[in-house]
Amino acid sequence: MELPKMRTVKTAMAEIRALDPDTDITVNAMQTALRQGKVAYINVGKKRLFRLDDMIRYFTARAVEPEIIEPQEPGKIRPVKA
């Protein structure tokens, strides 16, 4: 049985920075994900522990490909995509 990597926000941030020193993921972004219930956690005393893999999966799953907008002819109205 493999033990999940349970981390606090502070220790998770240290591990993410070790993997990617130029990361734009912030402590505040991780705390918000926990507070909004986007990543499951458990309370152990005063600590919030969550699976590091779940947090990384949350941020990587949100990455989207940029939409390429084709140039329109001048004077024409571009259709709005819903």
CORNORDA-V941370 format. One record per pair of residues at least 4 apart in sequence whose ideal C-beta (glycine too) atoms are under 6 Angstrom apart, sorted by the first residue. I is the first residue (numbers start at 1). J is the second residue. D is the distance in whole Angstrom. If there is no record, write none. Layout:
I_J_D / I_J_D
This chain:
4_51_5 / 5_52_4 / 6_49_4 / 7_11_5 / 7_12_4 / 7_52_5 / 8_47_5 / 9_27_6 / 9_30_5 / 9_31_6 / 12_52_5 / 12_55_6 / 13_27_5 / 16_23_6 / 16_25_6 / 17_21_6 / 25_29_6 / 25_59_6 / 33_38_4 / 33_39_5 / 33_58_6 / 34_39_6 / 34_41_5 / 34_48_6 / 38_58_6 / 39_50_5 / 39_54_5 / 39_55_5 / 39_58_5 / 41_48_5 / 41_50_4 / 42_49_5 / 44_49_5 / 50_55_6 / 57_61_6 / 72_76_5 / 72_78_5
